[in-house]
Amino acid sequence: MKVDTMKNAKRLLSALLRPAAIVSGVIAFFAASISVALAAKPSEWAITFQESATPIMKSISSFNNFTLWIIVPIVLFVTLLLAIIAVRFNSKANPTPSKTTHNTMIEIVWTVAPVLILVILAVPSFRLLYDQMEIPEAELTLKVTGYQWYWGYEYPDNGDIAFDSYMLQDDELGADDLRLLSVDNEIVVPVGKVVRVQVTAADVIHSFAMPAFGVKTDGIPGRLNETWFQAEREGVYYGQCSELCGVLHAFMPIVIRVVSDDQFQQWAAKAVDDVEGANEMLAGLLDNQKKLASAE
């Protein structure tokens, strides 16, 4: 009986290890793919982060990859133990249960090992949390106010630029616009500059989230929460309100356009008096830049 049971356990162990190896390989592939360039917008069937566009998001991605290699073996190990125990120590295979009450060495191991794992996870986690919360000296301040169901933006350091941003309706979409993501007035910031973001709300709790930047900060009425980012490359980045805020919560997209410092200064100078005109001027500058790049 014992021989048959051991054979069955070995067969089960072998069967479990084969898919476990496959699962580990698949997870390794997807962990590596996190660093592959992706569009800075939601993608269908995506299971990884968007491509990192700020130092903070790079740290978040690295920490995610690091924890994956710890979490996956633990899950597989526990699953394997449960399967072996269910087969080897059920009432049929083991009619006379062991009367063992404790094992000092095992108890030491399963106490010390989790503590060490938690310490290994906690140290880089605290470092990342500090980097997120400690805002460097800002070169630009952006105030964000959430409303039901749109966003208000202010640039207090640039002549009190202020405007509201609404999602474009289907009949307003242009050739390059994205449904449910594009807006009439985008946030414009210069590349490589530290931007302090002050987030609040006028009615209910909202959440300002930009996945490619590693930013997600709640906007709470009567409070001012702060976060920051430093975009490393030019482009258009998409985010959304990430706190359920009412019936039209899904229609509060966020768009940040990162441009050169010279283009930002030109936009900001005009946006003080005419935001719509500043957006049109910036679109012209970017179109010319694209044409020059394609000509080269």
N, C-alpha and C positions, 0 to 999 in steps of 0.2 A: 504493500500500500504506500509506504513511504517512498519507494523507488519510483512508482508511478506518479506520485505527487510532485516529486522533485523534477521528473522529466517534464511534466505539464508546466511547472513553474518556469523551467528553463525555456520551454517553447514560447510561453507567454512573454518572458523577458526579451527573448530574441525578436518576437513580433512587435513588441513595444519599442524596442530600440531602433528598428528600421524606420518607422514613421517619425520617431523623435529626431533622427538624423536629418530626415527630409525637412521636417518643420524647422529645425535649427538652420538649415541651409537657406530656406525661404526667408526666414527672419533676418538672417545675415544679409541677404540680397536687398531686402527692403530697408534695412538699417543703413546700408551703404548708399542706397538710392536717395536718402534724405538730402544728401549733399549735391545731388544732380540738379542742374538748373531747371526750374519750373516757372511757369507764368506767375506773376504776382497778383493772381486773382483766383477765386475758387475754381477747381477743376472737377469734372465728373469722375467719380470713382476714385478720387485721390485718397491715399492712405498715409501720405507723408506730409511733412510741413512744406509750405511754399519756400522758394529759394530765399535764403537769408539776405536781407538788405541793410542790416544794421549790426554793429558789434554785439549788442545784447541778444539779438536773435541767433547769431552764430553761437553764442555761449549756450543758449537754450537748446539748440539743435545738438551741440556736442554733449550736453548733459543728458539729453534724451537718449542719444546713442550709447552713452556710457551705462546708464541705468538698464537699458535693454539687455545688455550682456549679463547683467546680474539677475534680473527678474525672470527671464526666460528659462535659464537652467533650474531656478528654484521651482517654477511652475511644473516643468517637466519631471523634476525629481519627486515632487510631492505626488503628482499624478501617477507616476510609476510605482511609488510605494503603496498608494491606495489600491492599485490594480493587483499588485503582488499579494497584499494582505487579503484582499477579497477572494483571491483564488486559493492561496496556500493555507489560509487560516479560517476558512468557512467550516460549518459544522460537519460537512461530509468529509472534507480532506483532513480535518484535525478535530476528531470527536472528543479528544481529551485535551482541554485547553491547558496552557502553561499556568503554573501558580506563581510565576515571577512577580514580585511586588515592586521592584525598582532595580535600576542599574546606574550606579553612581557616575560612571564614565559617560554613558549616553546622556544623562541629565546635565552634566557639565558641558558637553559638546553642544546640545541643543539650546543651552542658555547663552553660552559665550559666542557661538557662531552668529546668531541673529544680532547680538549687540555689536559685534565687529562689522557686520554688513550694514547696520544702521549708521554706524560712525562713518564708514566709507561713503555712504550716500549723503550723509548730513554735511560733511565738510564742504564739498563743492556746491551743494545746494545753498548753504548759508552765504558762500562767496558770491554766487549768482544773485541771490536775493539782495545782498548789499549793493551790488553793481546796479541793480534795477532801481533801488530806492534812493541811492546817493546820486543826486543830480549834479553833473559837472556845471561849471560856469556857462550859463546859456548865452548864445549869440543871437537868439531870436525867441520871442515868447508868443505862443498861440493859445488863446482862450477858446475853449469849446463848450458850448451850451446845448444840451439835449432838450428837444421839445417833442411833443406828440404831433406829427411824426416827421421831424426834419431836424437839421443841425444848424446852429448859429456859430459863426467863427469871427474872432476879433484878433487883430494884430496891434496890441497896445504900444509896441516899440516902433511902429512904422506909421505914425500919423493917424492912429486910431482907425485903421481899415476895419470895416465890419460888413458882413453880408450873411445871408441865409443860404442854405444848400438843400435843394429838393431833388428827389429821384426823378429822372426823366421818364415821362410816360411813353408808351409804345409808339405813339404817333409823333413823338419828338426825337426819336433815336436817329442818329446819323450813321454813316457807313462804318465808322470806327467805334461806335458806342456799344456798350454791353447792356443787354436787357436786365433790369433789376439791380444794376450795379452803377451805371453812369449817372452823373448828376449835372445840374445846370451850372453850379459854381463849385469848382474844385479848390481844395487847399493847395496853395503853392508855397514851396519851401526851397531854399538853396541846398545844393548837394554839399556834403561834408561839414555842415554847420550843426552845432548842438542846439536842438530846439526843445525848449521847455513847454510842456503842454499842461495847461490848467483846465481841469474838467469839472463841470457842474451840470445841473439840470434845473429846469424851470417848473416842472410839474410832477413827474414821477421819476423813478430811478431808470437811468439809461446806462449804457456802457460803451465807451469809445474803444474800438478794437481794430487793430491793423496787424494781421497775422505775419506779414513779411517783415515787420519792424519789431515783433515781439512785444507789442503794446496792447494792453487791455486794462482800462481803468474805468471804474464806475463813476457816473455822474449822478450825484445825490443832491436834491434840492436843499439849499441852505448851506452846503459844504463845498469846499474847493479842494479837489484831489489833484496831485501833480504827478506827472511822469515825464519821460524824455525820450528822444531818439536822435540819431545821427545817421542820416541816409548816406550810404557809401557810393551810390551810383544813380544817375538820372533815369527817369522813367515814370510810369504811372502805376500806382499801387492802390489796391481795392480792399476795403474793410466793410464792416457792418456793425450796427448796434447789436451788442451781444448780451442784452438783459431784456427779458420779456417785459415790454412796456405798454402793451395794449393791442388792440385789434390790428393795427397797421405796423406792428413791430418789424415785420419782415421787409418793410419798404423804407428803411433808413440806411441806405448805403453811405459809405465814406470813401472819398477819392482824394488821394494825395499825389500831386504832380511835383516831382523833384526835378529842378532845372539848375542851370549854371548860376553862379552868384550874380553875374552881369545881367542875365535874363530876369532873375528875381528882382534885382534893384529897379530895372525898367518897369516891371509889372507893378511893384509896390508903389512907385512914384505916381503911376497913373491911377491905381486902384483907390487911392485916397479919395478921389473925386468921382471916379467912374469905374466901378468894378467890371461891368459888362464890356466896356471899351478896353480895359486892361486885359481881359481874357481874350478878346479878339486880337489885340496886338501880340500877346504871347503866342497865340495859335499861329499867327503869321511868322513870328520869329522861329518857332519850332518847325514849321513847314519849310522855311528857307534852309534851316540847318539840315533837315532830312534830305532836301534836294542836293545840297552841297556834298553831303556824305555819300549819296548814291552816285554823284558825278565822279567822285574820286575812285 
